[in-house]
Amino acid sequence: MSDPFFRALHLNLRLAFDDDLDSNTKLRRSIYNINTAMPARRKVDQPTALPSPTSPTSEISATDSSSPVKHAGTTTDSDSETPNNLLEGIPEIGTFIANEPTDQVAALKLVADSIAQQRQHGSRAVIFHPAFLAVWFGILGVLFQFTYTSISDLPMFGTTSVGISMAMLIATRMLASGYLVKAEAINWLWLLNQSEDKNIVIVTRFGEIIGTVILRLVGVTVSEAGKKSRGKSLKTAIPADGKALIRAWTVQRKFRGKGEGKILLKEAIKVAREQMGESVEVSFAPDHANSQRVMPNIFNGKFNRDDKRARVLLERLLAEESVEPEKTDAEKKKLEKQSEKAARSRK
């Protein structure tokens, strides 16, 4: 029990045996002061009344008009300031034939960059090749065998190992440096290649040139056949041995894996058939820009797999975009006779 309680009990006992009225009055006043000085007991909070189950809209409508909460179906001043077109300022993406020299130069630079990037892939292929790793760790093992005799030899072994490792990494970079030379050869001379065949540069623009495919049309084009036909059927004037060779096909690294390369190949097939007829043969050129190899064949596994995947994709797109050739009159009559004969046999 607390000290204020004992003090109050003592004063009450004095009050009971004190006959003096004046002192009695004083003591009562002192007791009152003591009791008021004691800490009051905490009252139990009364449960607050639950709000009535009103709708959220009525709750919001009761708030001040300056509340940031916005009613459904209402507009504010900030809504009127919102731009109508959320894509404003974002460039459009499109695939087309590049006729401007600036677009063609940008496409050639993109092809050159893709060849230069093969140096990095080539170096990585060499470093992580099992044969290279075996030679690397074999040299370090021989070095450890002949240089390490005690713990005091560890610093010398460590520095020598680092030097050997750096020399081997530099050797891998030099082994793949030929791709830089190949990249520098991509220019106007490479595009024209001292040939009379027509070259078409198809690009994809998204603010800048992000992808390209370069076609070479080998044979007589539709326009040339129209000039030489002299009233004859244009279909018979177009030779069936026309070819469209893909000399380069690449997309910027940050846009790869998003389907832009597939769209470029589809556009190349479309342009080739428009220029050379439906019977044109579309394929990758044997000497296309990314087909060149500067390292020993054991390190070219990734490049060969990528080349194979590109050819498989092109074949699949050709099958999807294939158009059934129009039948001649003789073939149509033959089919009609066969259908009539089948109908008679059923009867």
C-alpha positions as CSV (number, residue, x, y, z in Angstrom):
1,M,0.0,0.0,0.0
2,S,1.2,3.5,-0.8
3,D,2.3,6.2,1.7
4,P,-0.6,8.5,1.0
5,F,-3.0,5.8,2.2
6,F,-1.2,5.5,5.6
7,R,-1.2,9.2,6.0
8,A,-4.9,9.4,5.4
9,L,-5.6,6.5,7.9
10,H,-3.5,8.3,10.6
11,L,-5.4,11.5,10.2
12,N,-8.7,9.8,10.3
13,L,-7.8,8.2,13.7
14,R,-6.8,11.6,15.0
15,L,-10.1,13.0,13.8
16,A,-12.0,10.3,15.7
17,F,-10.5,11.2,19.1
18,D,-10.1,14.9,18.7
19,D,-12.9,17.0,20.4
20,D,-11.7,20.3,19.2
21,L,-13.9,21.6,16.5
22,D,-11.4,23.9,15.1
23,S,-8.8,21.3,14.8
24,N,-11.4,18.9,13.4
25,T,-12.1,21.3,10.6
26,K,-8.4,21.7,9.9
27,L,-7.9,18.0,9.8
28,R,-10.8,17.5,7.4
29,R,-9.4,20.1,5.1
30,S,-5.9,18.4,5.2
31,I,-7.6,15.0,4.5
32,Y,-9.4,16.5,1.6
33,N,-6.1,17.9,0.2
34,I,-4.4,14.5,0.7
35,N,-7.2,12.6,-1.1
36,T,-7.2,15.0,-4.0
37,A,-3.4,14.6,-4.2
38,M,-3.8,10.8,-4.7
39,P,-3.7,9.5,-8.2
40,A,-7.2,8.9,-9.5
41,R,-8.1,5.4,-10.7
42,R,-8.2,5.0,-14.3
43,K,-11.7,4.7,-15.7
44,V,-12.6,2.0,-18.1
45,D,-13.1,3.5,-21.6
46,Q,-16.6,3.3,-22.8
47,P,-17.0,1.4,-26.1
48,T,-17.4,3.8,-28.9
49,A,-20.4,3.5,-31.1
50,L,-19.8,1.7,-34.4
51,P,-20.5,3.7,-37.5
52,S,-23.6,3.0,-39.3
53,P,-23.2,0.8,-42.4
54,T,-23.4,3.5,-45.0
55,S,-21.9,3.3,-48.5
56,P,-18.4,4.5,-49.2
57,T,-19.7,7.2,-51.5
58,S,-21.8,8.7,-48.7
59,E,-18.7,8.7,-46.4
60,I,-16.7,10.5,-49.1
61,S,-19.4,13.0,-49.8
62,A,-19.4,14.0,-46.1
63,T,-15.8,15.0,-46.3
64,D,-14.5,18.4,-47.2
65,S,-14.5,19.3,-50.9
66,S,-10.7,19.7,-50.7
67,S,-10.2,16.0,-50.0
68,P,-7.8,14.3,-52.3
69,V,-10.2,11.4,-52.6
70,K,-12.0,11.5,-56.0
71,H,-15.5,10.4,-56.6
72,A,-16.1,7.7,-59.2
73,G,-17.4,9.2,-62.4
74,T,-16.4,12.7,-61.5
75,T,-13.7,14.8,-63.0
76,T,-11.3,17.3,-61.4
77,D,-9.0,20.0,-62.8
78,S,-6.1,17.5,-62.8
79,D,-8.0,15.3,-65.2
80,S,-8.4,18.0,-67.7
81,E,-4.7,18.6,-67.6
82,T,-3.9,14.9,-68.4
83,P,-2.6,14.5,-72.0
84,N,-5.0,12.7,-74.3
85,N,-2.2,10.7,-75.8
86,L,-0.1,8.8,-73.2
87,L,2.3,7.7,-76.0
88,E,3.1,11.3,-77.0
89,G,6.8,11.7,-77.5
90,I,7.5,7.9,-78.0
91,P,8.7,7.3,-81.6
92,E,6.9,4.9,-83.8
93,I,8.5,1.7,-84.9
94,G,8.4,0.6,-88.5
95,T,10.1,-1.6,-91.1
96,F,10.7,-0.3,-94.6
97,I,13.1,-0.2,-97.5
98,A,15.9,2.3,-96.9
99,N,16.3,4.5,-99.9
100,E,18.0,7.4,-98.1
101,P,21.8,7.2,-97.9
102,T,21.8,8.1,-94.2
103,D,19.6,5.1,-93.4
104,Q,21.8,2.8,-95.5
105,V,24.9,4.0,-93.8
106,A,23.3,3.4,-90.4
107,A,22.4,-0.1,-91.5
108,L,25.9,-0.8,-92.6
109,K,27.3,0.5,-89.2
110,L,24.8,-1.9,-87.5
111,V,26.1,-4.8,-89.5
112,A,29.7,-3.8,-88.7
113,D,28.9,-3.6,-85.0
114,S,27.4,-7.1,-85.1
115,I,30.6,-8.5,-86.6
116,A,32.7,-6.7,-84.0
117,Q,30.6,-8.2,-81.2
118,Q,31.6,-11.6,-82.5
119,R,35.1,-10.9,-81.0
120,Q,33.6,-10.9,-77.5
121,H,31.7,-14.1,-78.1
122,G,34.7,-15.7,-79.6
123,S,37.0,-14.8,-76.7
124,R,34.4,-16.1,-74.3
125,A,34.1,-19.3,-76.3
126,V,37.9,-19.8,-76.1
127,I,38.2,-19.1,-72.4
128,F,35.5,-21.5,-71.4
129,H,36.4,-24.2,-73.8
130,P,37.4,-27.5,-72.1
131,A,40.7,-27.7,-74.1
132,F,41.7,-24.2,-73.1
133,L,40.9,-24.7,-69.5
134,A,42.9,-28.0,-69.5
135,V,46.0,-26.3,-70.9
136,W,45.6,-23.4,-68.5
137,F,45.3,-25.4,-65.3
138,G,48.0,-27.8,-66.6
139,I,50.5,-25.0,-66.9
140,L,49.6,-23.7,-63.4
141,G,50.0,-27.3,-62.1
142,V,53.5,-27.6,-63.6
143,L,54.4,-24.2,-62.2
144,F,53.3,-25.2,-58.7
145,Q,55.2,-28.4,-58.9
146,F,58.6,-26.7,-59.7
147,T,58.3,-23.5,-57.7
148,Y,56.5,-24.3,-54.5
149,T,58.6,-25.9,-51.7
150,S,57.4,-24.0,-48.7
151,I,54.9,-21.4,-47.6
152,S,57.5,-18.7,-48.3
153,D,57.2,-19.6,-52.0
154,L,53.5,-18.7,-52.2
155,P,54.0,-15.0,-53.2
156,M,56.3,-16.0,-56.1
157,F,53.9,-18.7,-57.2
158,G,50.9,-16.2,-57.0
159,T,52.6,-13.5,-59.0
160,T,53.8,-15.9,-61.7
161,S,50.3,-17.5,-62.0
162,V,48.8,-14.1,-62.4
163,G,51.3,-13.2,-65.2
164,I,50.6,-16.5,-67.0
165,S,46.9,-16.0,-66.7
166,M,47.1,-12.5,-68.1
167,A,49.2,-13.7,-71.0
168,M,46.7,-16.4,-71.9
169,L,43.8,-13.9,-71.8
170,I,45.7,-11.5,-74.1
171,A,46.3,-14.4,-76.4
172,T,42.5,-15.2,-76.6
173,R,41.8,-11.5,-77.5
174,M,44.4,-11.6,-80.2
175,L,43.0,-14.8,-81.5
176,A,39.6,-13.2,-82.0
177,S,40.9,-9.8,-83.2
178,G,40.3,-10.8,-86.8
179,Y,36.6,-10.0,-86.4
180,L,37.5,-6.3,-86.0
181,V,39.2,-6.4,-89.4
182,K,36.1,-8.1,-90.9
183,A,33.9,-5.4,-89.4
184,E,36.0,-2.6,-90.9
185,A,35.4,-4.1,-94.3
186,I,31.7,-3.4,-94.2
187,N,31.3,-0.3,-96.4
188,W,29.8,0.8,-99.7
189,L,32.2,-1.4,-101.6
190,W,31.0,-4.4,-99.7
191,L,27.4,-3.5,-100.4
192,L,28.0,-3.0,-104.1
193,N,30.6,-5.8,-104.4
194,Q,31.3,-4.9,-108.0
195,S,28.2,-6.7,-109.1
196,E,25.3,-5.7,-111.3
197,D,22.8,-7.5,-109.0
198,K,20.3,-5.3,-107.2
199,N,20.9,-4.8,-103.4
200,I,18.0,-3.9,-101.2
201,V,18.5,-2.6,-97.6
202,I,15.5,-3.1,-95.3
203,V,15.6,-1.5,-91.9
204,T,13.6,-1.2,-88.7
205,R,13.5,2.3,-87.2
206,F,12.6,3.1,-83.6
207,G,13.9,6.6,-83.3
208,E,17.0,5.2,-84.8
209,I,17.9,2.2,-87.0
210,I,17.7,-0.8,-84.6
211,G,17.7,-3.7,-87.2
212,T,18.5,-4.4,-90.8
213,V,18.5,-7.1,-93.4
214,I,20.3,-6.7,-96.7
215,L,19.1,-8.6,-99.8
216,R,20.8,-9.3,-103.1
217,L,18.5,-10.1,-106.0
218,V,20.1,-12.4,-108.5
219,G,18.2,-12.7,-111.8
220,V,15.6,-10.8,-113.6
221,T,13.3,-8.7,-111.5
222,V,9.6,-8.2,-112.2
223,S,10.1,-4.7,-113.5
224,E,12.8,-5.8,-115.9
225,A,10.7,-8.7,-117.0
226,G,7.8,-6.4,-117.7
227,K,10.0,-4.3,-120.0
228,K,11.2,-7.3,-121.9
229,S,7.9,-9.1,-122.2
230,R,6.6,-6.9,-125.0
231,G,3.0,-7.9,-124.7
232,K,3.7,-11.4,-123.6
233,S,2.5,-12.9,-120.3
234,L,4.4,-11.5,-117.4
235,K,4.3,-14.8,-115.7
236,T,6.2,-16.5,-118.6
237,A,8.6,-13.7,-118.8
238,I,9.9,-14.1,-115.3
239,P,12.5,-16.9,-115.1
240,A,12.0,-19.5,-112.4
241,D,15.6,-19.5,-111.2
242,G,15.5,-16.1,-109.5
243,K,17.2,-15.9,-106.1
244,A,17.2,-13.5,-103.2
245,L,20.3,-13.9,-101.0
246,I,20.4,-12.5,-97.5
247,R,23.8,-11.0,-97.1
248,A,23.3,-9.5,-93.6
249,W,20.7,-9.8,-90.8
250,T,21.1,-8.2,-87.4
251,V,19.4,-6.3,-84.6
252,Q,20.8,-4.1,-81.9
253,R,21.8,-6.1,-78.9
254,K,19.2,-4.4,-76.5
255,F,16.4,-5.2,-78.9
256,R,17.2,-8.9,-79.5
257,G,14.9,-11.5,-78.3
258,K,11.8,-9.3,-78.9
259,G,10.8,-10.6,-82.3
260,E,12.3,-7.8,-84.4
261,G,14.6,-10.1,-86.3
262,K,11.6,-12.3,-87.3
263,I,9.7,-9.3,-88.6
264,L,12.7,-8.3,-90.7
265,L,12.9,-11.8,-92.2
266,K,9.2,-11.7,-93.0
267,E,9.6,-8.3,-94.7
268,A,12.6,-9.7,-96.7
269,I,10.5,-12.6,-98.0
270,K,7.7,-10.2,-98.9
271,V,10.0,-7.8,-100.8
272,A,11.8,-10.7,-102.5
273,R,8.5,-12.1,-103.9
274,E,7.4,-8.6,-105.0
275,Q,10.6,-8.0,-106.8
276,M,11.3,-11.5,-108.2
277,G,8.0,-13.2,-108.3
278,E,6.4,-15.9,-106.1
279,S,8.8,-18.6,-107.3
280,V,11.9,-16.8,-106.0
281,E,14.3,-18.8,-103.8
282,V,15.1,-16.9,-100.6
283,S,18.1,-18.1,-98.6
284,F,21.2,-16.9,-96.7
285,A,24.2,-16.1,-98.8
286,P,27.0,-18.6,-98.2
287,D,29.3,-15.6,-97.5
288,H,26.9,-13.5,-95.4
289,A,28.3,-10.9,-93.1
290,N,28.3,-13.1,-89.9
291,S,29.4,-16.3,-91.6
292,Q,33.1,-15.6,-91.5
293,R,35.2,-17.5,-89.1
294,V,38.7,-16.2,-87.9
295,M,39.3,-18.8,-85.1
296,P,40.0,-22.5,-85.2
297,N,36.9,-24.6,-85.9
298,I,36.9,-26.1,-82.4
299,F,36.0,-22.6,-81.0
300,N,33.2,-21.9,-83.5
301,G,30.5,-24.0,-82.0
302,K,28.3,-21.1,-80.9
303,F,28.6,-19.3,-84.2
304,N,27.7,-22.5,-86.1
305,R,24.6,-23.1,-83.9
306,D,23.4,-19.5,-84.3
307,D,23.8,-19.8,-88.1
308,K,21.8,-23.0,-88.1
309,R,19.0,-21.5,-86.0
310,A,18.8,-18.6,-88.4
311,R,18.5,-20.9,-91.4
312,V,15.8,-23.0,-89.7
313,L,13.8,-19.9,-88.8
314,L,14.0,-18.7,-92.4
315,E,12.7,-22.0,-93.7
316,R,9.9,-22.0,-91.2
317,L,8.9,-18.5,-92.2
318,L,9.0,-19.4,-95.9
319,A,6.7,-22.3,-95.2
320,E,4.3,-20.0,-93.3
321,E,4.4,-17.3,-96.0
322,S,4.2,-19.7,-98.9
323,V,1.6,-18.9,-101.6
324,E,0.1,-21.7,-103.7
325,P,1.0,-21.0,-107.4
326,E,-1.8,-20.2,-109.7
327,K,-2.9,-23.2,-111.8
328,T,-2.8,-23.0,-115.6
329,D,-5.9,-23.4,-117.7
330,A,-4.9,-27.0,-118.6
331,E,-4.6,-27.9,-115.0
332,K,-7.9,-26.3,-114.2
333,K,-9.7,-28.3,-116.9
334,K,-8.0,-31.5,-115.7
335,L,-9.3,-30.9,-112.2
336,E,-12.8,-30.2,-113.5
337,K,-12.8,-33.5,-115.5
338,Q,-11.6,-35.4,-112.4
339,S,-14.3,-33.9,-110.2
340,E,-17.0,-34.7,-112.8
341,K,-15.8,-38.3,-113.1
342,A,-15.8,-38.7,-109.3
343,A,-19.4,-37.3,-109.2
344,R,-20.6,-39.8,-111.9
345,S,-19.0,-42.8,-110.1
346,R,-20.9,-41.9,-106.9
347,K,-24.2,-41.9,-108.8
